Amino acid sequence: MTSKWQQWAALAGWLLLCFAAAALGGLGSADAPKLYPVLDQPAWAPPAWLFGPVWTLLYTMQAVAAWLIWRARGYTGGALPLGLFVAQLAFNALWSWLFFAWQLGALALLNILVMWVLIVITMWLFWRIRPLAAGLMLPYLLWVSFAAMLNASLWWRNPVLWM
């Protein structure tokens, strides 16, 4: 049994991990304000200002989902789902580097597809332990699905991203 302090500290830890991944990805997307507006975009591409608020909410929801799994199983009992959660988070951070910093549209698309599969497996494992945790990951899965379609479209429309 963990104390209230340990539970709050663990939530802070999951938030810190998620936002560290966000910060690492943010470093990779430092050139995004210059690159994104000049890309040939589909009509359904969201405005650049939308990404920050959406990702802030999604990272927060992910952290709470992981925390719920940790509360239910701990690190030992939740090793597989929490390990996959961390793995998909690493792919998440890598995507910004592939797409924006290195302008490797094809590799970014492959990365996001692997990330999508990891998210689905993570959600399935979360569902088996705590359905609410899987539910908290659903908006993230939907956004990543949309982002994969946007990545593919931008890659095809912009030869600069064809590497």
MOMO-V203866 format. One record per residue. N is the residue number from 1. RES is the residue in three letters. PHI is phi in radians with two decimals (none if undefined). OMEGA is omega as a letter, one per 40 degrees, with the letter a starting at -180 (999 if undefined). BURIAL is I if it has 9 or more other ideal C-beta (glycine too) atoms within 8 Angstrom, else O. Layout:
# MOMO-V203866
{{N;RES;PHI;OMEGA;BURIAL} {N;RES;PHI;OMEGA;BURIAL}}
This chain:
# MOMO-V203866
{{1;MET;none;a;O} {2;THR;-1.74;i;O} {3;SER;-1.34;i;O} {4;LYS;-1.04;i;O} {5;TRP;-1.07;i;O} {6;GLN;-1.12;i;O} {7;GLN;-1.15;i;I} {8;TRP;-1.17;i;O} {9;ALA;-1.13;i;O} {10;ALA;-1.15;i;I} {11;LEU;-1.06;i;I} {12;ALA;-1.07;i;O} {13;GLY;-1.11;i;O} {14;TRP;-1.16;i;I} {15;LEU;-1.10;i;I} {16;LEU;-1.06;i;O} {17;LEU;-1.07;a;I} {18;CYS;-1.11;a;I} {19;PHE;-1.36;i;I} {20;ALA;-1.19;i;O} {21;ALA;-1.09;i;I} {22;ALA;-1.08;a;I} {23;ALA;-1.15;i;O} {24;LEU;-1.09;i;I} {25;GLY;-1.11;i;I} {26;GLY;-1.08;i;I} {27;LEU;-1.09;i;I} {28;GLY;-1.22;a;I} {29;SER;-1.79;a;I} {30;ALA;-1.03;i;O} {31;ASP;-1.56;a;O} {32;ALA;-0.99;i;I} {33;PRO;-1.06;i;O} {34;LYS;-1.53;a;O} {35;LEU;-1.41;a;I} {36;TYR;-0.98;a;I} {37;PRO;-1.15;a;O} {38;VAL;-1.61;i;O} {39;LEU;-1.29;i;I} {40;ASP;-1.27;a;O} {41;GLN;-1.97;i;I} {42;PRO;-1.23;a;O} {43;ALA;-1.06;a;O} {44;TRP;-1.58;i;O} {45;ALA;-1.19;a;O} {46;PRO;-1.28;i;O} {47;PRO;-1.19;a;O} {48;ALA;-1.00;a;I} {49;TRP;-1.14;a;O} {50;LEU;-1.30;a;O} {51;PHE;-1.09;a;O} {52;GLY;-1.02;i;O} {53;PRO;-1.09;a;O} {54;VAL;-1.12;a;I} {55;TRP;-1.14;i;I} {56;THR;-1.05;i;I} {57;LEU;-1.12;a;I} {58;LEU;-1.15;i;I} {59;TYR;-1.13;i;I} {60;THR;-1.12;i;I} {61;MET;-1.12;i;I} {62;GLN;-1.09;a;I} {63;ALA;-1.07;i;I} {64;VAL;-1.13;i;I} {65;ALA;-1.07;i;I} {66;ALA;-1.09;i;I} {67;TRP;-1.09;i;I} {68;LEU;-1.09;i;I} {69;ILE;-1.18;i;I} {70;TRP;-1.04;i;I} {71;ARG;-1.09;a;I} {72;ALA;-1.34;a;I} {73;ARG;-2.18;a;I} {74;GLY;1.30;a;O} {75;TYR;-1.31;a;O} {76;THR;-1.25;a;O} {77;GLY;-1.24;a;O} {78;GLY;-1.87;a;I} {79;ALA;-1.00;a;O} {80;LEU;-1.17;a;O} {81;PRO;-1.12;i;I} {82;LEU;-1.25;i;I} {83;GLY;-1.12;i;O} {84;LEU;-1.17;i;I} {85;PHE;-1.03;i;I} {86;VAL;-1.13;i;I} {87;ALA;-1.09;i;I} {88;GLN;-1.16;i;I} {89;LEU;-1.15;i;I} {90;ALA;-1.13;i;I} {91;PHE;-1.10;i;I} {92;ASN;-1.05;a;I} {93;ALA;-1.14;a;I} {94;LEU;-1.16;a;I} {95;TRP;-0.98;a;I} {96;SER;-1.05;i;I} {97;TRP;-1.17;a;I} {98;LEU;-1.09;a;I} {99;PHE;-1.40;a;I} {100;PHE;-1.55;a;I} {101;ALA;-1.27;a;I} {102;TRP;-1.78;i;I} {103;GLN;0.87;i;I} {104;LEU;-1.89;a;I} {105;GLY;-1.02;a;I} {106;ALA;-1.17;i;I} {107;LEU;-1.18;i;I} {108;ALA;-1.10;i;I} {109;LEU;-1.15;i;I} {110;LEU;-1.05;i;O} {111;ASN;-1.02;a;I} {112;ILE;-1.22;i;I} {113;LEU;-1.22;i;I} {114;VAL;-1.11;i;I} {115;MET;-1.03;a;I} {116;TRP;-1.05;i;I} {117;VAL;-1.09;i;O} {118;LEU;-1.07;i;I} {119;ILE;-1.12;a;I} {120;VAL;-1.07;i;I} {121;ILE;-1.12;i;I} {122;THR;-1.03;i;I} {123;MET;-1.09;i;I} {124;TRP;-1.08;i;I} {125;LEU;-1.17;i;I} {126;PHE;-1.06;a;I} {127;TRP;-1.00;a;I} {128;ARG;-1.17;a;O} {129;ILE;-1.73;a;I} {130;ARG;-2.65;a;I} {131;PRO;-0.90;i;O} {132;LEU;-1.05;i;O} {133;ALA;-1.10;i;I} {134;ALA;-1.14;i;I} {135;GLY;-1.07;i;O} {136;LEU;-1.19;i;I} {137;MET;-1.51;a;I} {138;LEU;-1.04;i;I} {139;PRO;-1.03;i;I} {140;TYR;-1.12;i;I} {141;LEU;-1.05;i;I} {142;LEU;-1.11;i;O} {143;TRP;-1.16;i;I} {144;VAL;-1.16;i;I} {145;SER;-1.08;i;I} {146;PHE;-1.09;a;O} {147;ALA;-1.10;i;I} {148;ALA;-1.13;i;I} {149;MET;-1.14;i;O} {150;LEU;-1.15;i;I} {151;ASN;-1.00;a;I} {152;ALA;-1.07;a;I} {153;SER;-1.11;i;I} {154;LEU;-1.13;i;I} {155;TRP;-1.08;a;I} {156;TRP;-1.18;a;O} {157;ARG;-1.45;a;I} {158;ASN;-2.23;a;I} {159;PRO;-1.00;i;O} {160;VAL;-1.08;a;O} {161;LEU;-1.73;a;I} {162;TRP;-1.42;i;O} {163;MET;-1.39;999;O}}
